[in-house]
Amino acid sequence: DAAHGAHLGFSDAFPESAIFSGADVVITGIHKTMPAMTQTSLIHISNNCPSKERIRRMLSVFMTSSPSYVLMASIDSMTELISKRGEELFMAYAKRLDSFYKKAEEFECLSVLTDEKLNAKGSAGHDKGKLVISDMTGTFSGKDIEEILRSRYGIESEMSAEQYVILMTSIADNDEAFEHLIGAILEIDESLSEKRIIPKTRGIFKRIYDSTIGKLAATYAADYEAEEEKPRELSCGNMKSALFDDEYEYIPPELSEGRISKDSVIIYPPGTPVTLPGCRIGGEEADKILEALKNGLEVIGLRDGEIAVLWEKSST
């Protein structure tokens, strides 16, 4: 899944494309990081893929017989542009990004993710076209920064989480767009420096890294170093009952600890499940759901803020 990686492989300034890193099949959403219309994507099949003929047969089964020629023309337009001006465009794009990261060193309160900060063992590389910005003072959440950029500066973020906001850039962003962006972020940074003194630990960024990114990196590094791949075991022994049992009820998340989840509950971002059908909900999971709701994140799988759990007979 390289939905956000259609631009990879066209310049040494970015990580290598997954298809050249050994993947058999790679799907890229070219509308996300390349100049093409929404809903345009490509499937890349390696010559060495053992299932390439089967994939082609399945595509002939599932593809529509009435495709959008407008969308296909958009793909053709993009590929022609890259074939003729790709080197020029990516060189200018990399230069603009380098200038942005250079100016970001002047930030007093905001932090931007860089190559140096993204150094987990097993990482394939840092796509510097994705600008990940955090408030080190703890004043603004990612949602707050997203809203300020939208309402004050007309800049739309790709997504935001409790501690950070992600801005997408591409070869379609010109010098004027980058100047507007850096000016907006500098103004936000200056407004923070006037209101709040940065702690000696430089705010929440280190705590975020230690508690979230650091733990994920350690997990991925352990998986990367494992000699044999073993499927993760989920403590969801009641999955079948959860999926097909109609005896369930909705309760507030704060009352869900110890109960068995009826549905998947997913916090976006990042879009990973907190609990699955048949899993017993622990205190940590319940707290994560409550914290996400408190911070305005999207929690998928709830109904009116309540979680579905299997009905349990009283011991009396």
C-alpha positions in Angstrom: 0.0 0.0 0.0 1.8 3.1 -1.3 -1.2 5.4 -1.4 0.9 8.4 -0.4 4.0 7.3 -2.3 3.3 7.8 -6.0 6.1 10.4 -6.1 8.7 8.1 -4.7 11.5 7.0 -7.0 11.5 10.1 -9.2 14.2 11.9 -7.3 17.1 11.0 -5.0 15.7 13.6 -2.5 13.0 11.0 -1.6 13.1 7.4 -0.5 13.1 4.7 -3.1 9.8 3.4 -4.5 8.4 0.2 -2.9 8.4 -1.5 -6.3 12.1 -1.1 -6.6 12.6 -2.2 -3.0 11.4 -5.7 -3.7 7.6 -5.5 -3.4 5.6 -7.7 -5.8 2.5 -5.5 -6.1 2.3 -1.8 -5.2 -0.8 0.4 -5.4 -0.3 4.2 -5.6 -2.9 6.9 -5.3 -1.5 9.3 -7.8 -4.0 12.0 -6.9 -2.5 12.3 -3.4 1.1 13.3 -4.3 1.1 13.8 -8.1 -0.9 16.3 -10.3 -3.8 14.0 -11.2 -7.6 14.1 -10.4 -9.1 12.6 -7.3 -9.9 8.9 -7.6 -6.9 8.2 -9.9 -4.6 5.4 -8.9 -2.2 2.8 -10.4 -1.3 -0.8 -9.7 2.3 -1.7 -10.3 3.2 -5.4 -10.7 6.8 -6.5 -10.6 8.1 -8.7 -13.4 9.1 -11.2 -10.6 5.6 -11.3 -9.0 4.5 -15.0 -9.0 0.8 -14.0 -9.1 1.0 -11.4 -11.9 -1.1 -13.4 -14.4 -3.7 -14.2 -11.7 -3.9 -10.5 -10.8 -4.5 -9.6 -14.5 -7.3 -12.1 -14.7 -8.9 -10.8 -11.6 -8.7 -7.2 -12.8 -10.5 -8.3 -16.0 -13.3 -9.7 -13.7 -13.7 -6.8 -11.4 -12.8 -3.7 -13.5 -15.7 -1.8 -14.9 -16.6 -1.9 -18.6 -17.5 1.8 -18.4 -14.4 3.6 -17.0 -14.2 7.3 -16.6 -12.3 8.6 -19.7 -11.9 11.9 -17.9 -10.0 10.2 -15.0 -7.9 8.1 -17.4 -7.0 11.2 -19.4 -5.9 12.8 -16.1 -3.5 9.9 -15.6 -2.2 10.2 -19.1 -1.7 14.0 -18.6 0.3 13.3 -15.4 2.5 10.7 -17.0 3.2 12.9 -20.0 4.1 15.8 -17.7 6.5 13.6 -15.7 8.1 12.1 -18.8 8.8 15.5 -20.2 9.5 17.7 -17.1 9.8 15.3 -14.2 13.5 16.0 -13.5 13.0 19.7 -13.6 9.9 19.7 -11.4 11.3 17.4 -8.8 14.5 19.3 -8.6 12.5 22.5 -7.9 10.3 20.7 -5.4 13.3 19.3 -3.4 14.8 22.8 -3.4 11.6 24.3 -1.9 11.4 21.6 0.7 15.1 22.1 1.7 14.3 25.8 2.1 11.3 25.1 4.3 13.3 22.8 6.6 16.0 25.4 6.8 13.6 28.1 7.9 11.9 25.6 10.3 15.1 25.7 12.3 14.1 29.2 13.4 11.0 27.9 15.1 11.0 28.6 18.8 7.9 26.6 19.8 6.9 24.4 16.9 8.8 21.3 16.0 9.0 19.7 12.5 9.8 16.0 12.0 13.2 15.6 10.3 15.6 12.9 9.1 17.4 13.2 12.4 14.3 12.6 14.5 13.0 9.7 12.4 15.8 7.2 13.1 14.0 4.1 14.2 15.9 0.9 13.2 14.3 -0.7 10.2 12.9 2.6 8.8 13.0 2.8 5.0 13.5 6.5 4.9 11.9 9.9 5.6 9.5 11.4 3.0 10.2 15.1 3.7 7.3 16.0 1.4 5.0 15.2 4.4 5.4 18.1 6.9 4.7 16.8 10.5 4.4 19.7 12.9 4.0 19.6 16.7 3.6 22.3 19.3 6.4 21.7 21.9 4.8 23.9 24.5 1.7 21.8 24.7 -0.5 24.9 24.0 -2.0 23.7 20.7 -3.1 20.2 19.8 -2.7 19.0 16.2 -6.4 19.8 15.8 -5.9 23.3 17.0 -3.1 23.9 14.5 -5.2 22.4 11.7 -8.1 24.8 12.5 -5.8 27.9 12.7 -4.2 27.1 9.4 -7.7 26.6 7.8 -9.5 29.6 9.3 -6.7 32.2 9.3 -4.6 31.2 6.3 -6.8 29.1 4.0 -4.4 26.2 4.3 -5.9 22.7 4.4 -4.1 20.0 6.3 -4.0 16.4 5.3 -4.8 15.2 8.8 -4.3 16.0 12.5 -3.9 14.0 15.7 -3.8 15.0 19.3 -0.1 16.0 19.2 0.6 16.8 15.5 -0.6 17.9 12.2 0.5 16.6 8.8 0.7 18.9 5.7 1.0 17.3 2.3 3.1 18.9 -0.4 3.8 18.0 -4.0 5.5 19.2 -7.2 2.3 21.2 -7.9 3.1 23.6 -5.0 5.0 26.6 -6.3 7.2 29.2 -4.6 4.3 31.4 -3.7 2.5 28.5 -2.0 5.6 27.5 0.1 6.2 31.2 1.1 2.5 31.5 2.2 2.9 28.2 4.2 6.2 29.2 6.0 4.8 32.6 6.7 1.7 31.2 8.4 3.6 28.7 10.5 6.1 31.4 11.6 3.2 33.5 12.7 1.8 30.7 14.7 5.2 30.0 16.2 5.6 33.7 17.2 2.2 33.8 18.8 3.2 30.8 20.9 6.5 32.3 22.0 4.7 35.4 23.3 2.2 33.4 25.4 4.1 30.5 26.9 7.6 29.7 28.1 8.9 26.5 26.7 9.9 24.0 29.4 13.5 22.9 29.7 12.6 19.6 28.2 11.3 21.5 25.1 7.7 20.7 25.8 5.7 17.8 24.8 7.5 16.6 21.7 10.0 14.5 23.6 7.3 13.1 25.8 5.3 12.3 22.6 8.3 10.6 21.1 9.1 8.6 24.2 5.5 7.5 24.9 4.2 6.9 21.3 6.7 7.0 18.5 9.5 5.4 20.6 7.3 2.5 21.6 6.2 1.9 18.0 9.7 2.1 16.8 10.8 -0.4 19.4 8.0 -2.8 18.4 8.8 -2.5 14.7 12.5 -2.9 15.3 11.8 -6.1 17.3 9.6 -7.4 14.5 12.3 -6.5 12.0 15.0 -8.4 13.8 12.9 -11.5 14.5 14.2 -14.6 12.8 10.8 -16.0 12.1 7.5 -14.2 11.4 4.9 -15.3 13.8 1.2 -14.1 13.7 0.3 -11.9 16.6 -2.1 -13.5 19.0 -5.1 -11.3 20.0 -6.9 -11.9 23.3 -10.2 -12.1 21.4 -11.4 -15.6 22.1 -15.0 -14.6 21.8 -14.8 -13.2 18.2 -17.4 -15.6 16.7 -19.8 -14.9 19.5 -19.3 -11.2 19.1 -19.9 -11.2 15.4 -23.0 -13.3 15.4 -24.6 -12.8 18.9 -27.5 -10.4 18.9 -27.5 -10.0 22.7 -25.5 -6.8 23.2 -25.9 -3.3 24.7 -24.4 0.1 24.3 -22.6 1.6 27.3 -20.4 4.7 27.9 -16.7 3.9 27.3 -15.9 4.7 31.0 -18.0 1.7 32.0 -16.6 -0.6 29.4 -13.5 -2.0 31.2 -13.8 -5.7 31.6 -16.6 -6.1 29.0 -16.3 -7.9 25.7 -16.5 -5.6 22.6 -19.2 -6.3 20.0 -17.5 -4.2 17.3 -14.2 -2.9 16.3 -13.4 0.5 17.8 -10.9 2.5 15.7 -9.3 5.9 16.5 -8.4 8.0 13.5 -5.7 9.0 13.1 -3.8 6.7 12.9 -6.7 4.3 12.0 -5.6 1.3 14.0 -8.2 -0.6 16.1 -8.2 -0.1 19.9 -10.3 -3.2 20.3 -11.8 -5.9 18.0 -15.0 -8.0 18.2 -14.7 -10.5 21.0 -11.8 -8.7 22.7 -12.1 -7.9 26.4 -11.7 -4.2 26.9 -9.0 -3.2 29.3 -8.7 0.0 31.3 -6.0 1.3 28.9 -8.3 0.8 25.9 -11.2 2.5 27.6 -8.9 5.4 28.5 -7.7 5.7 24.9 -11.2 6.0 23.7 -12.2 8.6 26.2 -9.0 10.6 25.5 -9.7 10.5 21.8 -13.3 11.7 22.2 -12.1 14.5 24.6 -9.5 15.7 22.0 -12.0 15.7 19.1 -10.5 12.7 17.2 -12.7 10.5 15.0 -13.7 7.3 16.8 -15.2 4.8 14.5 -17.4 2.1 15.9 -19.3 4.0 18.5 -22.9 5.0 18.5 -23.7 8.4 20.1 -20.5 8.1 22.0 -21.2 4.7 23.4 -19.5 1.3 22.7 -21.3 -1.9 21.9 -20.5 -4.8 24.3 -21.9 -8.3 24.7 -24.6 -8.7 27.2 -23.5 -10.6 30.2 -25.8 -12.4 32.7 -25.6 -11.2 36.2 -23.8 -13.6 38.6 -26.9 -13.4 40.9 
